């Protein structure tokens, strides 16, 4: 369920729920880590958070894409599948 690619209203395949959850974890986790461990200065915090989260997001998304390869796509919203019927 989490690894299925999702299909939106136009039929485009969008990232899976696992990728969406990973985005939140990576950004919030990096932001918290940088703020408390590295610097409380807003400029340094934003720069380091952007840099670290970009690296983590790419690694996670590549891994999740390999895990979800070949899975049948799901629908993003239930109303999309109702319109197709």
CNS distance restraints for C-alpha pairs under 8 A (distance, minus, plus):
assign (resid   2 and name CA) (resid  16 and name CA) 6.27 0.50 0.50
assign (resid   2 and name CA) (resid  17 and name CA) 5.06 0.50 0.50
assign (resid   2 and name CA) (resid  18 and name CA) 5.02 0.50 0.50
assign (resid   3 and name CA) (resid  16 and name CA) 5.52 0.50 0.50
assign (resid   3 and name CA) (resid  17 and name CA) 6.62 0.50 0.50
assign (resid   3 and name CA) (resid  18 and name CA) 5.75 0.50 0.50
assign (resid   3 and name CA) (resid  19 and name CA) 7.95 0.50 0.50
assign (resid   3 and name CA) (resid  64 and name CA) 7.15 0.50 0.50
assign (resid   3 and name CA) (resid  67 and name CA) 7.17 0.50 0.50
assign (resid   3 and name CA) (resid  68 and name CA) 5.20 0.50 0.50
assign (resid   3 and name CA) (resid  71 and name CA) 7.84 0.50 0.50
assign (resid   4 and name CA) (resid  16 and name CA) 5.51 0.50 0.50
assign (resid   4 and name CA) (resid  17 and name CA) 7.57 0.50 0.50
assign (resid   4 and name CA) (resid  68 and name CA) 6.02 0.50 0.50
assign (resid   4 and name CA) (resid  71 and name CA) 5.86 0.50 0.50
assign (resid   4 and name CA) (resid  72 and name CA) 6.45 0.50 0.50
assign (resid   4 and name CA) (resid  73 and name CA) 5.35 0.50 0.50
assign (resid   4 and name CA) (resid  74 and name CA) 6.03 0.50 0.50
assign (resid   5 and name CA) (resid  13 and name CA) 6.22 0.50 0.50
assign (resid   5 and name CA) (resid  14 and name CA) 6.12 0.50 0.50
assign (resid   5 and name CA) (resid  15 and name CA) 5.57 0.50 0.50
assign (resid   5 and name CA) (resid  16 and name CA) 4.54 0.50 0.50
assign (resid   5 and name CA) (resid  17 and name CA) 7.89 0.50 0.50
assign (resid   5 and name CA) (resid  68 and name CA) 7.09 0.50 0.50
assign (resid   5 and name CA) (resid  71 and name CA) 7.36 0.50 0.50
assign (resid   5 and name CA) (resid  72 and name CA) 7.34 0.50 0.50
assign (resid   5 and name CA) (resid  73 and name CA) 4.74 0.50 0.50
assign (resid   5 and name CA) (resid  74 and name CA) 6.19 0.50 0.50
assign (resid   6 and name CA) (resid  13 and name CA) 5.43 0.50 0.50
assign (resid   6 and name CA) (resid  14 and name CA) 5.11 0.50 0.50
assign (resid   6 and name CA) (resid  15 and name CA) 6.19 0.50 0.50
assign (resid   6 and name CA) (resid  16 and name CA) 5.67 0.50 0.50
assign (resid   6 and name CA) (resid  17 and name CA) 7.98 0.50 0.50
assign (resid   6 and name CA) (resid  73 and name CA) 5.32 0.50 0.50
assign (resid   6 and name CA) (resid  74 and name CA) 4.80 0.50 0.50
assign (resid   6 and name CA) (resid  75 and name CA) 5.09 0.50 0.50
assign (resid   6 and name CA) (resid  76 and name CA) 5.31 0.50 0.50
assign (resid   7 and name CA) (resid  11 and name CA) 5.38 0.50 0.50
assign (resid   7 and name CA) (resid  12 and name CA) 5.47 0.50 0.50
assign (resid   7 and name CA) (resid  13 and name CA) 4.56 0.50 0.50
assign (resid   7 and name CA) (resid  14 and name CA) 5.97 0.50 0.50
assign (resid   7 and name CA) (resid  73 and name CA) 6.38 0.50 0.50
assign (resid   7 and name CA) (resid  74 and name CA) 6.06 0.50 0.50
assign (resid   7 and name CA) (resid  75 and name CA) 4.78 0.50 0.50
assign (resid   7 and name CA) (resid  76 and name CA) 5.67 0.50 0.50
assign (resid   8 and name CA) (resid  12 and name CA) 5.61 0.50 0.50
assign (resid   8 and name CA) (resid  13 and name CA) 6.61 0.50 0.50
assign (resid   8 and name CA) (resid  14 and name CA) 6.87 0.50 0.50
assign (resid   8 and name CA) (resid  75 and name CA) 6.38 0.50 0.50
assign (resid   8 and name CA) (resid  76 and name CA) 5.43 0.50 0.50
assign (resid   8 and name CA) (resid  77 and name CA) 7.49 0.50 0.50
assign (resid   8 and name CA) (resid  80 and name CA) 7.31 0.50 0.50
assign (resid   9 and name CA) (resid  76 and name CA) 7.96 0.50 0.50
assign (resid   9 and name CA) (resid  80 and name CA) 5.88 0.50 0.50
assign (resid  13 and name CA) (resid  73 and name CA) 7.56 0.50 0.50
assign (resid  15 and name CA) (resid  19 and name CA) 5.92 0.50 0.50
assign (resid  15 and name CA) (resid  20 and name CA) 6.97 0.50 0.50
assign (resid  16 and name CA) (resid  20 and name CA) 6.53 0.50 0.50
assign (resid  17 and name CA) (resid  21 and name CA) 6.14 0.50 0.50
assign (resid  18 and name CA) (resid  22 and name CA) 6.01 0.50 0.50
assign (resid  18 and name CA) (resid  64 and name CA) 7.39 0.50 0.50
assign (resid  19 and name CA) (resid  23 and name CA) 6.19 0.50 0.50
assign (resid  19 and name CA) (resid  60 and name CA) 7.60 0.50 0.50
assign (resid  19 and name CA) (resid  61 and name CA) 6.21 0.50 0.50
assign (resid  19 and name CA) (resid  64 and name CA) 6.80 0.50 0.50
assign (resid  20 and name CA) (resid  24 and name CA) 6.68 0.50 0.50
assign (resid  21 and name CA) (resid  25 and name CA) 6.29 0.50 0.50
assign (resid  22 and name CA) (resid  26 and name CA) 5.93 0.50 0.50
assign (resid  22 and name CA) (resid  57 and name CA) 7.37 0.50 0.50
assign (resid  22 and name CA) (resid  60 and name CA) 7.04 0.50 0.50
assign (resid  23 and name CA) (resid  27 and name CA) 6.11 0.50 0.50
assign (resid  23 and name CA) (resid  57 and name CA) 6.38 0.50 0.50
assign (resid  24 and name CA) (resid  28 and name CA) 5.90 0.50 0.50
assign (resid  25 and name CA) (resid  29 and name CA) 5.56 0.50 0.50
assign (resid  26 and name CA) (resid  30 and name CA) 5.86 0.50 0.50
assign (resid  26 and name CA) (resid  53 and name CA) 5.73 0.50 0.50
assign (resid  26 and name CA) (resid  56 and name CA) 6.43 0.50 0.50
assign (resid  26 and name CA) (resid  57 and name CA) 6.54 0.50 0.50
assign (resid  27 and name CA) (resid  31 and name CA) 5.99 0.50 0.50
assign (resid  27 and name CA) (resid  49 and name CA) 7.27 0.50 0.50
assign (resid  27 and name CA) (resid  53 and name CA) 5.49 0.50 0.50
assign (resid  28 and name CA) (resid  32 and name CA) 6.06 0.50 0.50
assign (resid  29 and name CA) (resid  33 and name CA) 6.06 0.50 0.50
assign (resid  30 and name CA) (resid  34 and name CA) 5.96 0.50 0.50
assign (resid  30 and name CA) (resid  49 and name CA) 5.55 0.50 0.50
assign (resid  30 and name CA) (resid  52 and name CA) 6.54 0.50 0.50
assign (resid  30 and name CA) (resid  53 and name CA) 6.00 0.50 0.50
assign (resid  31 and name CA) (resid  35 and name CA) 6.06 0.50 0.50
assign (resid  31 and name CA) (resid  45 and name CA) 7.24 0.50 0.50
assign (resid  31 and name CA) (resid  46 and name CA) 7.75 0.50 0.50
assign (resid  31 and name CA) (resid  49 and name CA) 5.22 0.50 0.50
assign (resid  32 and name CA) (resid  36 and name CA) 6.23 0.50 0.50
assign (resid  33 and name CA) (resid  37 and name CA) 5.63 0.50 0.50
assign (resid  33 and name CA) (resid  38 and name CA) 7.41 0.50 0.50
assign (resid  34 and name CA) (resid  38 and name CA) 4.94 0.50 0.50
assign (resid  34 and name CA) (resid  39 and name CA) 6.24 0.50 0.50
assign (resid  34 and name CA) (resid  40 and name CA) 7.91 0.50 0.50
assign (resid  34 and name CA) (resid  45 and name CA) 6.00 0.50 0.50
assign (resid  34 and name CA) (resid  48 and name CA) 6.77 0.50 0.50
assign (resid  34 and name CA) (resid  49 and name CA) 6.44 0.50 0.50
assign (resid  35 and name CA) (resid  39 and name CA) 5.35 0.50 0.50
assign (resid  35 and name CA) (resid  40 and name CA) 5.13 0.50 0.50
assign (resid  35 and name CA) (resid  41 and name CA) 7.95 0.50 0.50
assign (resid  35 and name CA) (resid  45 and name CA) 5.92 0.50 0.50
assign (resid  36 and name CA) (resid  40 and name CA) 6.82 0.50 0.50
assign (resid  38 and name CA) (resid  45 and name CA) 7.76 0.50 0.50
assign (resid  39 and name CA) (resid  44 and name CA) 6.52 0.50 0.50
assign (resid  39 and name CA) (resid  45 and name CA) 6.02 0.50 0.50
assign (resid  40 and name CA) (resid  44 and name CA) 7.68 0.50 0.50
assign (resid  40 and name CA) (resid  45 and name CA) 6.42 0.50 0.50
assign (resid  41 and name CA) (resid  45 and name CA) 5.89 0.50 0.50
assign (resid  42 and name CA) (resid  46 and name CA) 6.00 0.50 0.50
assign (resid  43 and name CA) (resid  47 and name CA) 6.17 0.50 0.50
assign (resid  44 and name CA) (resid  48 and name CA) 5.99 0.50 0.50
assign (resid  45 and name CA) (resid  49 and name CA) 5.93 0.50 0.50
assign (resid  46 and name CA) (resid  50 and name CA) 6.01 0.50 0.50
assign (resid  47 and name CA) (resid  51 and name CA) 6.20 0.50 0.50
assign (resid  48 and name CA) (resid  52 and name CA) 5.99 0.50 0.50
assign (resid  49 and name CA) (resid  53 and name CA) 5.78 0.50 0.50
assign (resid  50 and name CA) (resid  54 and name CA) 6.01 0.50 0.50
assign (resid  51 and name CA) (resid  55 and name CA) 6.61 0.50 0.50
assign (resid  52 and name CA) (resid  56 and name CA) 6.28 0.50 0.50
assign (resid  53 and name CA) (resid  57 and name CA) 5.79 0.50 0.50
assign (resid  54 and name CA) (resid  58 and name CA) 6.22 0.50 0.50
assign (resid  55 and name CA) (resid  59 and name CA) 6.35 0.50 0.50
assign (resid  56 and name CA) (resid  60 and name CA) 6.03 0.50 0.50
assign (resid  57 and name CA) (resid  61 and name CA) 5.90 0.50 0.50
assign (resid  58 and name CA) (resid  62 and name CA) 6.06 0.50 0.50
assign (resid  59 and name CA) (resid  63 and name CA) 6.25 0.50 0.50
assign (resid  60 and name CA) (resid  64 and name CA) 6.05 0.50 0.50
assign (resid  61 and name CA) (resid  65 and name CA) 5.92 0.50 0.50
assign (resid  62 and name CA) (resid  66 and name CA) 6.35 0.50 0.50
assign (resid  63 and name CA) (resid  67 and name CA) 6.36 0.50 0.50
assign (resid  64 and name CA) (resid  68 and name CA) 6.09 0.50 0.50
assign (resid  65 and name CA) (resid  69 and name CA) 6.04 0.50 0.50
assign (resid  75 and name CA) (resid  80 and name CA) 6.71 0.50 0.50
assign (resid  75 and name CA) (resid  81 and name CA) 6.63 0.50 0.50
assign (resid  76 and name CA) (resid  80 and name CA) 7.37 0.50 0.50
assign (resid  77 and name CA) (resid  81 and name CA) 7.44 0.50 0.50
assign (resid  78 and name CA) (resid  82 and name CA) 6.55 0.50 0.50
assign (resid  79 and name CA) (resid  83 and name CA) 6.31 0.50 0.50
assign (resid  80 and name CA) (resid  84 and name CA) 6.67 0.50 0.50
assign (resid  81 and name CA) (resid  85 and name CA) 6.81 0.50 0.50
